[in-house]
């Protein structure tokens, strides 16, 4: 985290809710010491 221990931990939860409310999906692939990839898929209008 770029915020150390000062973050609220709500960012991913809020993002997931917004994506889901628009009919989308989010995939997460996390590898220790390498990083995390987020894939967000949204339907075309």
C-alpha positions in Angstrom: 0.0 0.0 0.0 1.2 3.5 -0.7 -0.6 4.7 2.5 1.2 2.3 4.9 -1.1 1.5 7.8 -3.2 4.6 7.4 -5.6 3.5 4.7 -9.3 2.5 5.4 -9.2 -0.6 3.3 -12.4 0.5 1.5 -11.0 1.2 -2.0 -11.4 -2.3 -3.5 -14.8 -2.8 -1.9 -16.1 0.5 -3.2 -14.6 -0.2 -6.6 -16.2 -3.7 -6.7 -19.6 -2.3 -5.8 -19.4 0.3 -8.6 -18.2 -2.2 -11.2 -20.9 -4.7 -10.2 -23.7 -2.1 -10.3 -22.7 -1.5 -13.9 -22.9 -5.2 -14.8 -19.2 -5.6 -14.8 -16.6 -8.0 -13.3 -13.2 -7.5 -11.7 -10.5 -10.1 -11.6 -7.4 -9.9 -9.4 -4.1 -11.7 -9.8 -1.6 -11.1 -7.0 1.9 -12.4 -6.8 4.0 -11.9 -3.7 7.0 -9.7 -4.4 5.9 -9.1 -8.0 2.7 -7.0 -7.8 -1.0 -7.2 -8.5 -3.0 -7.1 -11.8 -6.6 -6.0 -11.8 -8.7 -6.8 -14.9 -12.0 -4.8 -15.1 -14.6 -5.9 -17.7 -17.6 -3.7 -18.4 -20.4 -4.3 -20.8 -20.8 -2.1 -23.9 -23.7 0.3 -23.4 
